[in-house]
Amino acid sequence: MPVTVRLDGRPLPAYVRAYVADGRVYAPVRPLVAGLADRLWFEGDVLVVVRDGRTVRIALQAREPDALDSAYVTIGPVLRALGESVSYDPRERLLEVRTTRAQGIAPPEPYVAGPPAVPRVVFTPEPVSTPRPVWSGSPLPRRTPLPAAPPR
């Protein structure tokens, strides 16, 4: 059965699946660990995660391009080692993660109307007159009749 993961009160997207095995909650490295890290890199098959001066080393089975998407770790000890608060409610099957610092992008400042924009003068050149006529558009129908073929 899947476990719902809430990060700072917001549930993670449905494609982030966590599960319980042997009394431990396993969750994917991305987005939980990779999303909270200041820096991360591989040293062989070990993923090194740094957050706020704390370093955690996670042994992964294989170092593949999508290793962070497919790797699952016991999430509680890893996040606690990074300084986060983690609690699990087995009846609700809910893993609650509280971060120590704000996540995400700060909301934008409210819109303040500035001075109105002054229209700029746009340079439009005058057409140059030419000795030849300029034909544009679709051709007009023929006004003179074509000569008829001579009788036989």
N, C-alpha and C positions, 0 to 999 in steps of 0.2 A: 504494500500500500504506500502511495506517495505521501510525502511530508510537505506541508505548506511552509514556505520560508518567508518571513517578514523582516525586512531591513528597515530599521527606524520607523516601524509602524506601517510600512507600505509592503504589500505582497510583491514578491518577485514575479516576473512573467511566467506563464504556465509552462513554457518550454524548459524552465530551470527546474529539474526534478531532483528532489532529495529523497532518500529512503533510509529505513532503519534495518540494520543487520547486526546480530550479536549484541544488541543493546546499545549500539552506537549509531549516530546519524551521519550518513555519508552524503556529501553534496559535491557538485562540480567545482573545480578550481576556478573556472570562469563562470559567472561574474563575481562570485563572492570574494575569493582571495585576490584574484587579479584586479578586480574593481576597487578594492580597498588599499592596494599596495601603492607605495610611493615609487618603488622600483622593483623589478623582478628580472631574473636572468637564469640561464641554465649553466651549471657546472657539471658536465657529463650528464648523468641521468637524475641529477638533483636540481630541483627548482629552488632558487634562493629568492626569498621575499623580504623586502625591507619596508617598514612603516614606522614613522616617528622614531627612528634610531633603533628599533627592535628588528632583529633578523631571525627568520625562520627558514629552516631547510626542510624541503619535502622531497622524499625519494619517489620518483615516478617510474613506472615500468619501462616505458619506451619514450624516447625523445623524438616525437614525430611533429610535423607542422601543426597538426590539430591536437597536440597533447593537452593543451589547456582546456579544450572543449570536451574532450572525452575522459579526462582523468577525474576520478572521484577520491576524496580524502575524508577522514574523520574530521568534520568541520569544527566541532567544538574546541578541541585542544589547539588547533591551528589558529583560530580567531582569538582565543584567549591569550595565546602567546604573542599575538600582534597587539594586545591591549584592548580588545573589544569585549563587550558583555554579551554572553550567549546563554539562553535558557531554552529548555525543551519541555513541552507539555505533552505527555504520552496520550492522554485521553483525547485531546484535540488534534493530535499529530501536527503540532505547530512548533516550529523552531523560530524563536524571536532573537534577532541580532540587533543590539544597540551599539552604534558607533560612538567614539569619543569626540569626534569632530564632524562638522557639517559636511555632507556629501552633496555632490551635484553642482549645478551652476546656480549662482546667485540670481534671484529674480531681477528683472530689469527695473530701472528707475521709472517712476510714473512719467507719462508724456507731459512735457511742458511746452506750450506753444511759444515759439520764438517770434521774432519780427517777420512780417510777411515777406516772401521772396519777391524781389524786384525783377520784372521781366527784362530779359536781355535782348538787345537788338540782334536780329539774325540777318546776316548778309545774304541777299539774294541778287545775283548779277542780272543785269538787263540782257535780253537776247541780242546778239549781234546780227545786224541786217546783212544779208548776203545777196549777190547779184542773181543767184539762181533761186527759183522758188523752193520752198521747203514743203514737202508733202508728208503729212503724218496722218495717222488713222487708217481706216479701211478704205479701199478704192471705191470710187463712185461708179455707178452703172454707166455703160457706154451710151452716149447721146446720139451718135450718128449711126445710121443703119449700115450694116455691111452690104456690099454689093452682092446682088443675087448671082447665082451661077448662070452662064449663058445657056440659052435653050439649045436643044440638040435637034 
